[in-house]
Amino acid sequence: MGSGTAAAYHGAVPTISDLLSSRVRALPSAPLLTWFEEPAGLRTELSARTFANWVDKTANLIGDELELGEGDRIRLEVLTTRPGHWMSLVWVQAAWRTGVEIVLAGPADAAVTGPEPGAAREIPTLACSLHPLGMGLRDLPAGVIDYATEVRLQPDAFFGTTPAPTAPAWPDPAYTLTGLTVLTPEARRVLIVPTDPWHTVRSALVEPLLGGGSAVLVEGTPGPDRLAAIRAAELVEADK
């Protein structure tokens, strides 16, 4: 699966959004992310094209509905509580698409939570159901928006402003939208049991996009036998 790497840009440094676009052109139907939740045995597979569609819709929501852009901050609480869920990674890539700065704590212009957002906030707040098929939520607190319902109303293509390549990609200032390309490309299909947000984002999203690989994310409490079964069924080549 080695197509769609940073090397394909012949000297120009791509942004992380360029790498996803390249993957969609080269391998649109091949799996990019495969998500499991154990012990429930839930599974969702997203091809590059499907993942990119969720990203573009979410980027439109960020720009058109939240009216956020480069220089604004979005607090991805869902990435702290569920770093390995595919919805969390969609939000990360959508923030990179729009140039909105990702923060995990502290002041922000909007917040994204899991299915239990708590009391309404003073800033726009979206709650993610984390349902394997992206179903929505009901009975949310006043002022909290159901992400799954809202995102489906957005256009399938994103035509917003392209952020500067130097826009921040992570709270660590070493990583910008082009600076992520210093990470190690991953061409294999890798299995990840999510730990902290950065390890998960780097291993499941950035490195596979750089190298043409793909990721199998296993949330929950999988035992050794179950992990071995997933590795075999998903043709995993390495653990990260």
FENKA-V462124 format. One record per residue. RES is the residue in one letter. SS is DSSP state (A for helix, B for strand, O for the rest). OMEGA is omega in degrees with one decimal (none if undefined). D_CENTER is the distance of its C-alpha to the mean C-alpha in Angstrom with 2 decimals. Layout:
res: {RES:RES}
ss: {SS:SS}
omega: {OMEGA:OMEGA}
d_center: {D_CENTER:D_CENTER}
This chain:
res: {M:G:S:G:T:A:A:A:Y:H:G:A:V:P:T:I:S:D:L:L:S:S:R:V:R:A:L:P:S:A:P:L:L:T:W:F:E:E:P:A:G:L:R:T:E:L:S:A:R:T:F:A:N:W:V:D:K:T:A:N:L:I:G:D:E:L:E:L:G:E:G:D:R:I:R:L:E:V:L:T:T:R:P:G:H:W:M:S:L:V:W:V:Q:A:A:W:R:T:G:V:E:I:V:L:A:G:P:A:D:A:A:V:T:G:P:E:P:G:A:A:R:E:I:P:T:L:A:C:S:L:H:P:L:G:M:G:L:R:D:L:P:A:G:V:I:D:Y:A:T:E:V:R:L:Q:P:D:A:F:F:G:T:T:P:A:P:T:A:P:A:W:P:D:P:A:Y:T:L:T:G:L:T:V:L:T:P:E:A:R:R:V:L:I:V:P:T:D:P:W:H:T:V:R:S:A:L:V:E:P:L:L:G:G:G:S:A:V:L:V:E:G:T:P:G:P:D:R:L:A:A:I:R:A:A:E:L:V:E:A:D:K}
ss: {O:O:O:O:O:A:A:A:A:O:O:O:O:O:O:A:A:A:A:A:A:A:A:A:A:A:O:O:O:O:B:B:B:B:B:B:B:B:O:O:O:B:B:B:B:B:B:A:A:A:A:A:A:A:A:A:A:A:A:A:A:A:A:A:A:O:O:O:O:O:O:O:B:B:B:B:A:A:A:A:A:O:O:O:O:A:A:A:A:A:A:A:A:A:A:A:A:A:O:O:B:B:B:O:O:O:O:O:O:B:B:B:B:O:O:O:O:O:O:O:O:O:O:B:B:B:B:O:O:O:O:O:O:O:O:O:O:O:O:O:O:O:O:B:B:B:A:A:A:A:A:O:O:O:O:O:O:O:O:O:O:O:O:O:O:O:O:B:O:O:O:O:O:O:O:B:O:O:A:A:A:A:O:O:O:O:O:O:B:B:B:B:O:O:O:O:A:A:A:A:A:A:A:A:A:A:A:A:A:A:A:O:O:B:B:B:B:B:B:B:O:O:O:A:A:A:A:A:A:A:A:A:A:O:O:O:O:B:B:O}
omega: {-168.3:178.3:177.5:-179.0:177.9:-178.7:-177.1:-176.1:169.8:174.4:176.3:-178.6:-178.9:168.2:178.9:175.9:175.1:-178.0:176.7:178.3:178.6:178.8:179.8:179.2:-173.1:-173.2:-172.1:-172.7:180.0:-179.3:172.8:177.7:171.8:-172.3:173.8:167.8:-178.3:7.9:-176.5:179.8:178.7:-178.4:173.0:177.3:178.5:171.2:176.7:-178.7:180.0:178.4:-179.3:177.4:174.7:179.8:-178.0:177.8:179.9:176.6:175.9:177.3:179.7:-175.2:-172.2:-176.9:178.6:-179.8:177.8:178.2:-177.1:-176.8:175.3:-175.7:176.0:-177.1:-176.7:177.7:179.5:179.4:176.7:-177.0:-178.3:-175.5:-176.4:179.4:-177.1:177.7:178.7:-179.0:173.2:-179.4:177.8:-177.7:178.2:175.6:177.0:-179.6:-175.2:-177.5:176.7:-176.5:176.8:169.1:179.4:178.8:175.8:-175.4:179.2:179.3:176.4:-180.0:176.6:-175.7:169.4:-173.6:179.1:-172.7:-174.9:-177.6:177.5:-177.9:175.4:177.8:176.9:-176.2:176.6:179.6:179.4:-179.0:-174.1:174.9:-176.9:179.5:175.6:177.6:-173.4:-179.1:174.1:173.1:175.9:176.2:178.1:177.6:178.1:-174.7:174.3:-177.0:-173.5:178.1:-175.0:-174.3:-179.5:179.3:-174.1:177.0:-177.8:-179.7:179.7:179.4:179.7:-178.6:175.5:-178.2:177.6:178.9:-179.0:178.5:-176.6:177.9:-175.7:177.1:173.8:-175.5:179.1:-172.9:173.8:-179.3:172.1:-178.3:177.1:-177.2:175.3:180.0:-173.5:176.9:179.0:-178.5:-175.4:168.9:-170.9:175.8:-177.8:166.9:-168.9:174.9:179.4:-176.3:-174.0:177.6:-177.1:179.9:-179.1:-172.0:-174.2:-172.3:-171.7:-174.9:174.2:176.6:177.7:-170.5:-178.8:180.0:177.9:-173.6:170.6:-177.7:-178.8:177.2:175.4:-175.0:179.3:174.0:-178.9:-179.3:179.7:177.3:178.2:179.0:178.2:178.6:-177.5:-176.5:-175.4:179.0:179.6:-178.4:-178.5:172.4:176.9:none}
d_center: {20.03:20.61:20.19:17.71:18.06:18.79:22.42:22.57:22.78:26.32:26.32:24.07:21.02:17.88:14.94:11.42:11.37:14.66:13.43:11.09:14.18:16.41:14.76:15.13:18.72:19.58:18.08:16.83:17.62:16.91:14.22:11.01:9.51:12.19:11.90:15.14:16.50:19.94:22.78:22.16:21.27:18.45:16.47:13.93:13.37:11.19:12.88:11.69:13.45:12.09:8.37:9.66:11.78:9.36:7.76:11.46:12.64:10.39:11.51:14.98:14.83:14.09:16.89:19.40:19.29:18.32:20.03:17.87:17.63:18.06:19.79:18.43:16.34:13.73:13.82:10.73:13.08:10.86:8.99:12.61:13.88:11.30:9.08:9.01:8.30:6.16:6.27:5.15:1.67:3.09:4.99:4.36:4.77:7.24:8.91:9.49:10.87:13.24:14.14:13.78:14.01:11.70:14.08:14.09:17.71:20.57:21.35:18.88:19.30:16.97:15.26:12.60:13.86:14.00:16.93:19.59:19.29:22.90:25.20:24.39:23.48:25.08:21.90:19.89:17.80:15.44:15.27:12.80:14.96:12.67:15.06:14.39:15.29:13.76:17.22:18.09:19.93:23.55:25.78:23.39:25.19:26.61:24.36:21.05:19.17:17.71:14.25:14.68:18.08:17.39:14.47:16.75:19.33:17.46:18.40:16.67:16.88:15.96:19.12:18.52:19.59:18.14:17.50:19.63:18.55:19.54:17.22:15.58:12.09:12.59:15.53:17.28:19.26:19.38:15.97:15.91:14.14:16.76:17.40:14.37:16.55:18.95:16.89:18.21:17.25:16.72:18.45:18.78:17.14:16.25:16.14:14.33:15.58:13.15:15.08:14.10:10.75:11.52:12.79:9.82:7.34:10.40:11.57:8.88:7.03:9.59:12.74:12.36:11.65:14.65:16.82:16.22:15.32:13.07:11.91:13.39:12.00:14.96:14.91:18.30:21.58:22.14:25.55:26.52:27.94:24.91:22.66:25.34:25.36:21.62:21.99:24.92:23.61:20.32:22.21:20.34:21.87:20.87:19.36:17.20}
